[in-house]
Amino acid sequence: MLAVTLILVGGEEIGLPLIGLVAGVGIGGLAIALAAQDTLRNVLGSLMIFFDQPYRAGDRIVVLGHDGIVEQIGLRSTRIRGCSTAS
């Protein structure tokens, strides 16, 4: 924090318009955060399933009206065999 403050104060002293630069970086950071939102949600959801292990390979589960046997759990997907509509 101290280094950033010193850089900003020093830049202002030599005449650089750092207020606009800081505002631009803030807006750019917001745009990146919004663009990465879905990716981050998928990664965190995958890690939660991977580490919490609410189900394991071989378990029978029902998801969104489909039931089946979990074949494989990966970081990006979970494979379910024999999905059929549950009643």
Backbone as CSV, one residue per row, in Angstrom:
resi,resn,N_x,N_y,N_z,CA_x,CA_y,CA_z,C_x,C_y,C_z
1,MET,0.819,-1.188,0.000,0.000,0.000,0.000,0.866,1.255,0.000
2,LEU,1.931,1.198,0.797,2.822,2.350,0.892,3.497,2.614,-0.454
3,ALA,3.911,1.552,-1.136,4.574,1.715,-2.426,3.617,2.323,-3.462
4,VAL,2.383,1.864,-3.480,1.394,2.396,-4.427,1.136,3.870,-4.138
5,THR,1.019,4.206,-2.860,0.801,5.600,-2.482,1.974,6.476,-2.914
6,LEU,3.186,5.988,-2.690,4.368,6.752,-3.093,4.426,6.948,-4.602
7,ILE,4.083,5.922,-5.357,4.084,6.036,-6.815,3.043,7.053,-7.272
8,LEU,1.845,7.010,-6.679,0.802,7.956,-7.070,1.177,9.390,-6.720
9,VAL,1.681,9.603,-5.520,2.076,10.953,-5.111,3.239,11.449,-5.968
10,GLY,4.227,10.583,-6.208,5.367,10.961,-7.045,4.946,11.280,-8.465
11,GLY,4.025,10.513,-9.021,3.532,10.768,-10.365,2.803,12.089,-10.459
12,GLU,2.023,12.402,-9.448,1.315,13.685,-9.427,2.316,14.842,-9.345
13,GLU,3.387,14.664,-8.620,4.395,15.719,-8.467,5.098,16.034,-9.781
14,ILE,5.285,15.004,-10.641,5.963,15.270,-11.916,4.979,15.581,-13.046
15,GLY,3.691,15.642,-12.723,2.709,16.092,-13.702,1.973,15.015,-14.463
16,LEU,2.038,13.771,-14.058,1.292,12.711,-14.742,-0.157,12.700,-14.269
17,PRO,-1.103,12.553,-15.187,-2.522,12.516,-14.789,-2.909,11.120,-14.285
18,LEU,-2.535,10.798,-13.085,-2.734,9.447,-12.566,-4.154,9.170,-12.105
19,ILE,-4.948,10.186,-11.854,-6.342,9.963,-11.463,-7.087,9.249,-12.598
20,GLY,-6.905,9.709,-13.823,-7.541,9.068,-14.972,-7.025,7.661,-15.189
21,LEU,-5.726,7.467,-14.981,-5.135,6.139,-15.131,-5.710,5.167,-14.110
22,VAL,-5.817,5.598,-12.864,-6.377,4.748,-11.806,-7.839,4.424,-12.107
23,ALA,-8.604,5.396,-12.579,-10.004,5.163,-12.935,-10.108,4.166,-14.082
24,GLY,-9.241,4.305,-15.078,-9.245,3.373,-16.204,-8.903,1.961,-15.794
25,VAL,-7.926,1.823,-14.898,-7.549,0.492,-14.411,-8.700,-0.116,-13.619
26,GLY,-9.399,0.709,-12.843,-10.550,0.223,-12.077,-11.659,-0.288,-12.972
27,ILE,-11.960,0.456,-14.034,-13.001,0.036,-14.975,-12.572,-1.221,-15.727
28,GLY,-11.292,-1.290,-16.106,-10.778,-2.494,-16.773,-10.853,-3.711,-15.872
29,GLY,-10.532,-3.538,-14.597,-10.625,-4.640,-13.641,-12.055,-5.121,-13.475
30,LEU,-13.003,-4.201,-13.467,-14.417,-4.564,-13.366,-14.859,-5.352,-14.595
31,ALA,-14.417,-4.938,-15.777,-14.777,-5.649,-17.009,-14.214,-7.069,-17.006
32,ILE,-12.979,-7.228,-16.561,-12.372,-8.564,-16.489,-13.101,-9.428,-15.473
33,ALA,-13.455,-8.854,-14.327,-14.159,-9.609,-13.291,-15.521,-10.087,-13.790
34,LEU,-16.249,-9.227,-14.494,-17.551,-9.630,-15.026,-17.411,-10.704,-16.106
35,ALA,-16.365,-10.607,-16.929,-16.156,-11.599,-17.982,-15.763,-12.954,-17.409
36,ALA,-15.050,-12.957,-16.296,-14.564,-14.205,-15.700,-15.545,-14.810,-14.709
37,GLN,-16.682,-14.190,-14.511,-17.636,-14.627,-13.494,-18.110,-16.068,-13.717
38,ASP,-18.535,-16.421,-14.930,-19.023,-17.776,-15.193,-17.918,-18.805,-15.063
39,THR,-16.731,-18.475,-15.548,-15.605,-19.400,-15.438,-15.266,-19.667,-13.984
40,LEU,-15.222,-18.622,-13.189,-14.922,-18.771,-11.772,-15.995,-19.586,-11.072
41,ARG,-17.250,-19.376,-11.428,-18.352,-20.144,-10.839,-18.189,-21.635,-11.165
42,ASN,-17.837,-21.956,-12.416,-17.649,-23.357,-12.809,-16.479,-23.998,-12.077
43,VAL,-15.376,-23.269,-11.958,-14.191,-23.812,-11.277,-14.494,-24.066,-9.805
44,LEU,-15.137,-23.108,-9.147,-15.451,-23.280,-7.728,-16.455,-24.413,-7.508
45,GLY,-17.448,-24.540,-8.386,-18.405,-25.648,-8.290,-17.726,-26.992,-8.481
46,SER,-16.813,-27.063,-9.451,-16.072,-28.308,-9.685,-15.202,-28.670,-8.497
47,LEU,-14.521,-27.674,-7.929,-13.679,-27.948,-6.763,-14.508,-28.393,-5.564
48,MET,-15.704,-27.828,-5.398,-16.560,-28.223,-4.287,-16.978,-29.685,-4.440
49,ILE,-17.378,-30.089,-5.623,-17.754,-31.489,-5.861,-16.548,-32.394,-5.680
50,PHE,-15.395,-31.962,-6.181,-14.189,-32.786,-6.119,-13.728,-33.006,-4.683
51,PHE,-13.745,-31.948,-3.857,-13.231,-32.076,-2.490,-14.288,-32.528,-1.485
52,ASP,-15.534,-32.059,-1.605,-16.582,-32.469,-0.661,-17.051,-33.891,-0.926
53,GLN,-16.979,-34.313,-2.159,-17.402,-35.638,-2.603,-18.788,-36.003,-2.082
54,PRO,-19.830,-35.227,-2.489,-21.181,-35.577,-2.055,-21.646,-36.894,-2.666
55,TYR,-21.007,-37.298,-3.734,-21.239,-38.603,-4.337,-19.933,-39.102,-4.918
56,ARG,-19.860,-40.391,-5.148,-18.645,-41.022,-5.674,-18.996,-41.862,-6.894
57,ALA,-17.991,-42.299,-7.610,-18.216,-43.177,-8.761,-18.921,-44.435,-8.261
58,GLY,-19.996,-44.818,-8.963,-20.788,-45.986,-8.578,-22.065,-45.627,-7.841
59,ASP,-22.188,-44.392,-7.325,-23.402,-43.966,-6.627,-24.516,-43.688,-7.635
60,ARG,-25.758,-43.941,-7.220,-26.918,-43.609,-8.040,-27.423,-42.246,-7.575
61,ILE,-27.581,-41.315,-8.529,-28.047,-39.974,-8.182,-29.171,-39.559,-9.124
62,VAL,-29.953,-38.565,-8.700,-31.004,-37.969,-9.521,-30.671,-36.491,-9.668
63,VAL,-30.546,-36.039,-10.931,-30.205,-34.645,-11.219,-31.155,-34.110,-12.273
64,LEU,-31.876,-33.041,-11.945,-32.778,-32.375,-12.890,-33.731,-33.349,-13.579
65,GLY,-34.307,-34.277,-12.829,-35.265,-35.214,-13.384,-34.660,-36.423,-14.074
66,HIS,-33.361,-36.538,-14.084,-32.683,-37.690,-14.685,-31.967,-38.457,-13.588
67,ASP,-32.046,-39.778,-13.657,-31.282,-40.543,-12.677,-30.307,-41.462,-13.388
68,GLY,-29.229,-41.772,-12.711,-28.221,-42.639,-13.298,-27.116,-42.942,-12.313
69,ILE,-26.141,-43.693,-12.767,-25.006,-44.108,-11.948,-23.806,-43.253,-12.333
70,VAL,-23.142,-42.683,-11.348,-21.967,-41.844,-11.597,-20.823,-42.738,-12.060
71,GLU,-20.290,-42.444,-13.238,-19.162,-43.204,-13.768,-17.831,-42.556,-13.425
72,GLN,-17.753,-41.246,-13.599,-16.475,-40.560,-13.435,-16.723,-39.135,-12.975
73,ILE,-15.890,-38.648,-12.049,-15.972,-37.271,-11.579,-14.672,-36.582,-11.944
74,GLY,-14.765,-35.533,-12.750,-13.588,-34.758,-13.143,-13.735,-33.318,-12.705
75,LEU,-12.741,-32.504,-13.023,-12.805,-31.098,-12.659,-13.803,-30.323,-13.512
76,ARG,-14.034,-30.732,-14.748,-14.942,-30.002,-15.632,-16.291,-30.679,-15.814
77,SER,-16.399,-31.984,-15.530,-17.663,-32.671,-15.771,-17.779,-33.920,-14.900
78,THR,-19.008,-34.366,-14.763,-19.299,-35.627,-14.079,-20.075,-36.478,-15.071
79,ARG,-19.634,-37.702,-15.320,-20.300,-38.588,-16.274,-21.268,-39.496,-15.527
80,ILE,-22.493,-39.561,-16.059,-23.543,-40.389,-15.478,-24.014,-41.371,-16.539
81,ARG,-24.061,-42.654,-16.200,-24.464,-43.721,-17.134,-25.925,-44.063,-16.892
82,GLY,-26.635,-44.351,-17.973,-27.995,-44.852,-17.899,-28.996,-43.809,-17.436
83,CYS,-28.816,-42.577,-17.883,-29.769,-41.531,-17.516,-31.118,-41.806,-18.133
84,SER,-32.158,-41.685,-17.333,-33.525,-41.785,-17.828,-34.368,-40.812,-17.030
85,THR,-35.531,-40.488,-17.544,-36.391,-39.523,-16.858,-36.959,-40.179,-15.606
86,ALA,-36.777,-39.500,-14.478,-37.307,-40.003,-13.201,-38.748,-39.550,-13.050
87,SER,-39.579,-40.381,-12.420,-40.965,-39.972,-12.215,-41.247,-39.610,-10.796
